[in-house]
């Protein structure tokens, strides 16, 4: 049973719904669980770098996910900016499998690699 649920039951998933789910997965996994396991100093620097790359003014105490918002392309850019920020800190490799997993969970081709 290697097919995804929607494939087994032939349930079409509209692109808008797949994008919404992608955003939720990014916020839960990359900008949530993963991000808050990073040591405080690295996390603080990474957050500042991500917001600067995205051109977003820091609205502390909002979380990084809250500041990025629910826009699909904003979250794509946010994950990319987080990868860049962590690459500067020398720990981007730990984010790679999370990004790959998020992409693999998508029900349709989102047009991103």
C-alpha angles and dihedrals in degrees: 000000000000095000119103118250095256090049094050091053096034093239112162115227114206116225091242091057092046090051091049090052091047090055091049091050092048091049094045099042112022102026094031123030097019097040095051092051091061113102112268098249094049092043092051092050092044092050091053091048093048093050091046092050090049093044093238121145111233109256098188129210087040114099120249089253092052091050093050091047132200101299112126097222091041089058092046088053090043093056090046090050090048090052090050092047092049091045088058088052091047097244106094094115091075089061095052098079091048092053091046091050092049090052093047091054092058114113094213137024105278093193095244130111 
